[in-house]
Amino acid sequence: MSAPATALLATPLNALHIELGARMVPFASYSMPVQYPAGLMAEHLHTRQAAGLFDVSHMGQLKLVGPDAAAAFESLVPVDVIDLPVGKQRYGLLLNDEGGIIDDLMFFRVADNELFVIVNGACKVGDMAHIQARIGQRCDVVPMPDHALLALQGPQAVTALSRLAPGIEKLVFMTGGDFSIAGCDCFVTRSGYTGEDGFEISVPAAQAEILARALLAQPEVKPIGLGARNSLRLEAGLCLYGNDLDTTTTPPEAALNWAIQKVRRTGGARAGGFPGADKVLAQLDNPASLARKRVGLVALERVPVREHTELQSTDGQKIGEVTSGLLGPTVNEPVAMGYVAPAFAAIGTRVNAMVRGKAVPMEVRAMPFVPANYFRG
């Protein structure tokens, strides 16, 4: 997905990353910080213990505006958009006509006639074109390329941010609103992708560096790169689009049934009506029909098991593949997620990962690998 180095885009914080000594890498067509001088392990543990600041400005931000915006957006996703209250956020899945996942995303009900949507960086051009083509005649689809996005994550994130924005501590998980932070006009949600308490902050690009410097001036906060973001989300059991989800994967295969509310399921008041609904609802109603299922895995030897590693049954039959894997810094053991045939998806099942021709024993484990610390009030 990465563009040639000469064509890489830069986020509004590019100069700050270089000043802070970041190692920059191509990611989703952008030059992004993979780690700072402290290193991935230190950055990961700091986020779990204190507060880490992430630049996620490569992600796509857009607004859907108009009296029909919620109903229109609901026609593209298998989740409940219409009943989401103003001031609340929800996880969603953009599906193709075969029920495959085009992208996973977050959306926020700003007002009765307005939604704020955040999509993945590598998918944003395609997502916006898809949304415009499908529902552009029912509501205004307004891209926000002039906005940056920062994530402040960790148990002390609220301590640091409330110092700059008193009252922000009243937000609970998946709520948000407008705040002035260090003189910057911010839209803040209490959410994130690390499994920790924290906040995501949308800010005009011209104010991004002012905001970032104000946050980094707080004693709890250090800059964190994409490397630790990846290890944090994997320990939290959260999917990475392009690794754990793609257009060939349906929500039930991805074990994302929790993201599909009762109202959109068979027998619900607004059942179906989304792309691929017949296939997705049939899989929800009959789990035995699934060909594969996403599971958490822990290696029983201290050998990291990476993506694309073949998974076999203990008698040598191919049963699936690892989609994400690394040595989890918090749990201090090799963790992974991947897809296996349903007969091998039960917690405690033993399987083998084929690493350079050697069978590494693994066990199916419940996710998240690290308990979630979201603040629910």
C-alpha positions in Angstrom: 0.0 0.0 0.0 3.0 2.3 0.5 3.8 4.9 -2.2 7.4 5.4 -3.4 9.5 7.4 -1.0 9.5 10.4 -3.3 5.7 10.6 -3.3 5.0 10.1 0.5 2.6 12.4 2.1 3.5 14.1 5.4 1.2 14.7 8.4 1.1 18.2 10.0 3.4 16.8 12.7 6.1 15.6 10.4 8.7 18.2 11.4 8.0 17.5 15.1 8.6 13.8 14.7 11.9 14.4 13.1 12.8 16.9 15.8 12.0 14.2 18.4 14.3 11.7 16.7 11.7 9.4 15.2 12.5 6.7 12.7 10.2 7.4 9.8 8.7 4.7 7.6 6.2 4.6 4.7 2.7 3.7 6.0 -0.6 4.1 4.1 1.1 6.5 1.7 2.5 8.7 4.5 5.8 9.1 6.1 5.0 8.0 9.7 7.0 7.5 12.9 7.5 3.8 13.7 9.4 4.5 16.9 11.4 7.2 18.8 14.8 6.8 20.5 13.4 5.2 23.6 12.3 2.2 21.4 9.2 0.1 20.9 9.3 -1.8 24.2 9.7 1.3 26.3 7.0 3.1 24.3 4.6 0.2 24.7 5.1 -0.1 28.5 4.9 3.7 29.0 1.5 3.7 27.3 0.3 0.9 29.6 1.6 2.7 32.7 1.2 6.4 32.0 0.2 8.2 28.8 1.4 8.0 25.1 0.7 10.5 22.3 0.2 9.0 18.8 -0.1 10.9 15.5 -2.9 9.2 13.6 -3.4 12.0 11.1 -3.0 9.6 8.2 -6.5 8.4 9.0 -9.5 9.7 7.1 -12.0 12.1 8.7 -15.4 13.0 7.2 -18.8 14.4 8.1 -22.1 13.2 6.8 -24.7 16.0 7.0 -28.4 16.2 6.3 -31.7 15.0 7.8 -31.3 11.6 6.1 -27.6 11.1 7.0 -28.1 8.5 9.7 -30.5 6.4 7.7 -28.3 6.7 4.6 -25.2 5.6 6.5 -27.1 2.7 8.1 -27.7 1.4 4.6 -23.9 0.8 4.3 -23.2 -0.8 7.6 -24.7 -3.7 9.7 -24.8 -1.6 12.8 -27.4 0.6 14.5 -26.8 4.2 13.3 -30.4 5.6 13.6 -30.8 5.0 17.3 -27.3 6.2 18.3 -27.9 9.2 20.7 -26.3 12.6 20.1 -22.9 12.7 21.9 -22.2 8.9 21.5 -19.7 7.0 19.3 -19.9 3.5 17.9 -17.7 1.0 16.0 -18.9 0.2 12.5 -18.1 -2.0 9.5 -18.3 -0.9 5.9 -19.4 -3.9 3.8 -19.3 -4.9 0.2 -22.2 -6.6 -1.6 -20.7 -10.1 -0.6 -20.7 -9.2 3.1 -16.9 -8.7 3.0 -15.3 -5.9 5.1 -14.2 -2.9 3.1 -13.1 -1.1 6.3 -13.7 -0.9 10.0 -14.4 2.6 11.3 -15.7 4.8 14.1 -18.7 7.1 13.9 -20.0 9.7 16.2 -23.5 11.3 16.4 -22.7 15.0 16.4 -26.3 16.2 16.0 -29.6 14.8 14.7 -28.5 15.7 11.2 -24.7 15.1 11.4 -22.3 12.2 11.8 -18.5 12.4 12.2 -16.7 9.3 10.7 -13.1 8.2 11.1 -11.8 5.5 8.6 -8.4 3.8 8.2 -5.7 5.7 6.4 -4.9 3.0 3.8 -8.6 2.8 2.9 -9.7 6.4 3.1 -9.7 7.3 -0.6 -11.7 4.2 -1.5 -14.0 4.5 1.5 -14.9 8.1 0.6 -15.5 7.2 -3.0 -17.7 4.3 -2.0 -19.7 6.4 0.5 -20.2 9.2 -2.0 -21.3 6.8 -4.7 -23.8 4.9 -2.5 -25.3 7.7 -0.4 -24.0 11.0 -1.8 -27.5 11.8 -3.2 -29.1 11.3 0.3 -26.7 13.5 2.4 -23.6 15.7 2.0 -20.4 13.7 2.3 -17.8 16.2 3.5 -14.1 15.1 3.7 -11.9 16.8 6.3 -8.4 16.8 4.8 -7.6 20.0 6.7 -7.8 18.2 10.1 -5.2 16.2 12.0 -5.9 13.4 14.5 -4.0 12.7 17.7 -4.6 9.9 20.2 -3.6 10.2 23.8 -3.7 6.8 25.4 -3.0 5.3 28.8 -4.2 5.3 32.5 -2.8 8.8 33.1 -4.2 10.3 29.8 -7.1 11.8 31.7 -4.8 13.4 34.3 -2.7 15.1 31.6 -5.6 16.2 29.4 -7.8 17.5 32.2 -5.0 19.8 33.2 -5.3 21.5 29.8 -9.1 21.0 29.4 -10.9 21.0 32.7 -14.2 19.0 32.5 -12.9 16.5 30.0 -12.7 13.9 32.8 -16.5 13.8 32.8 -16.5 12.1 29.4 -17.0 8.3 29.5 -16.0 5.7 27.0 -17.4 6.3 23.5 -18.7 9.8 24.3 -17.2 13.2 23.2 -17.6 16.8 22.4 -16.0 20.1 21.6 -13.2 21.4 23.8 -10.6 24.2 23.7 -7.2 22.7 24.5 -4.1 25.0 24.6 -6.1 27.5 22.5 -6.8 24.9 19.8 -10.3 24.0 18.6 -10.7 20.3 19.3 -13.3 17.7 18.9 -12.5 15.0 21.5 -13.8 11.5 22.0 -13.0 9.2 25.0 -11.8 6.3 22.9 -8.8 4.8 21.2 -7.2 1.6 19.9 -4.9 0.4 22.7 -7.3 -1.2 25.2 -6.4 1.6 27.6 -8.4 4.6 28.7 -7.7 7.6 26.5 -8.9 10.1 24.0 -8.8 10.8 20.2 -8.6 14.5 19.3 -9.5 16.0 15.9 -7.9 19.4 15.5 -7.4 21.8 12.5 -4.1 20.9 10.9 -2.8 24.4 11.4 -3.1 23.9 15.2 -1.9 20.3 15.4 1.7 21.1 16.4 0.6 23.6 19.1 -1.6 20.9 20.6 1.0 18.2 20.3 3.6 20.3 22.1 1.2 21.2 24.8 0.4 17.5 25.4 4.1 16.5 25.3 4.8 19.2 27.9 2.8 17.2 30.4 5.0 15.0 32.7 2.9 11.9 32.0 3.1 12.1 28.2 5.7 10.7 25.8 5.5 10.3 22.0 4.7 6.9 20.7 5.2 5.4 17.3 3.3 3.0 15.0 5.3 0.0 16.3 4.0 0.2 19.8 0.5 1.1 18.5 0.5 -2.2 16.7 1.7 -4.2 19.8 -0.8 -2.4 22.1 -3.8 -3.1 19.8 -2.8 -6.7 19.4 -2.6 -7.3 23.1 -6.0 -5.6 23.3 -7.4 -8.2 20.8 -8.2 -5.4 18.2 -8.1 -6.0 14.5 -5.7 -4.2 12.0 -7.4 -3.7 8.7 -5.4 -5.3 5.9 -4.0 -7.9 8.3 -6.9 -9.3 10.3 -9.8 -7.9 8.2 -10.2 -7.6 4.4 -12.8 -7.7 1.7 -12.9 -11.5 1.8 -13.7 -11.6 5.5 -17.3 -11.3 6.9 -18.1 -9.9 10.4 -19.0 -13.3 11.8 -15.8 -14.9 10.5 -13.9 -12.0 12.1 -15.7 -12.7 15.5 -17.2 -9.2 15.3 -20.8 -10.3 16.0 -20.8 -8.0 19.0 -20.7 -5.0 16.6 -24.0 -6.0 15.0 -26.9 -4.8 17.2 -30.1 -6.8 17.7 -32.1 -4.2 15.7 -30.2 -5.1 12.5 -30.3 -8.9 13.0 -32.9 -11.4 11.9 -36.2 -10.5 13.7 -35.0 -7.0 14.6 -37.0 -3.9 13.8 -34.6 -2.9 11.0 -33.1 -6.3 10.1 -30.9 -6.5 7.1 -30.9 -3.7 4.6 -27.1 -3.5 4.4 -24.7 -4.9 1.7 -24.3 -8.6 1.9 -27.1 -8.9 4.5 -28.4 -12.3 3.4 -24.9 -13.9 3.8 -24.0 -12.1 7.0 -27.4 -12.8 8.7 -27.3 -16.5 7.6 -23.8 -16.8 9.2 -25.0 -15.1 12.4 -28.1 -17.4 12.6 -26.1 -20.6 11.8 -22.5 -20.3 13.2 -21.8 -23.9 12.0 -21.9 -22.6 8.4 -18.7 -20.6 8.9 -15.6 -21.8 7.0 -13.2 -20.1 9.4 -13.2 -18.0 12.5 -10.8 -15.4 14.0 -9.2 -16.5 17.3 -6.5 -15.4 19.8 -3.4 -17.6 20.0 -0.4 -17.8 22.5 2.8 -19.6 21.6 3.8 -22.2 24.2 7.5 -21.6 23.3 9.2 -18.2 23.3 9.1 -17.9 19.5 7.3 -14.9 18.0 4.8 -16.1 15.3 4.3 -13.5 12.6 1.5 -12.9 10.0 1.1 -15.3 7.1 2.5 -18.2 9.2 0.6 -21.4 8.4 -1.4 -23.1 11.2 -1.7 -26.8 11.4 -3.6 -29.3 13.5 -1.5 -31.5 15.8 -1.7 -34.2 13.2 -0.3 -32.0 10.4 -3.4 -30.8 8.5 -3.5 -27.1 7.4 -6.3 -25.4 9.4 -5.6 -21.7 9.0 -3.1 -18.8 9.1 -1.8 -16.2 11.5 -2.8 -12.7 10.6 -1.0 -10.7 13.4 1.7 -11.8 15.8 4.5 -10.6 18.0 6.1 -10.9 21.4 3.6 -9.0 23.7 5.6 -6.6 25.8 3.0 -6.5 28.6 2.1 -10.2 28.7 5.8 -11.1 28.0 4.8 -14.0 25.8 4.3 -14.5 22.0 0.7 -13.6 21.1 -1.1 -13.7 17.8 -4.5 -13.7 16.2 -5.5 -15.7 13.1 -8.2 -17.7 11.3 -8.8 -21.4 11.9 -11.4 -23.9 10.9 -14.3 -23.7 13.4 -13.5 -27.1 14.8 -10.2 -25.7 16.1 -11.6 -22.4 17.5 -12.5 -23.5 21.0 -10.5 -22.0 23.9 -7.7 -24.3 24.9 -7.4 -26.0 21.6 -3.8 -26.9 20.7 -2.5 -26.1 17.2 1.0 -25.8 15.6 2.4 -22.8 13.8 4.9 -23.6 11.1 7.8 -21.2 11.7 10.7 -21.8 9.2 9.7 -25.4 8.9 9.5 -26.1 12.6 6.2 -26.7 14.5 5.7 -24.2 17.3 2.9 -25.3 19.6 0.2 -22.7 20.2 -3.0 -22.6 22.2 -6.2 -20.8 21.4 -6.8 -18.2 24.1 -9.6 -15.7 24.9 -9.0 -12.1 23.8 -8.1 -9.5 24.9 -4.7 -10.8 26.1 -4.5 -7.7 28.4 -7.7 -6.6 30.3 -9.3 -3.5 28.8 -9.2 -0.4 30.9 -11.9 1.7 29.2 -13.5 4.3 31.5 -17.2 3.7 31.7 -18.0 6.0 34.7 
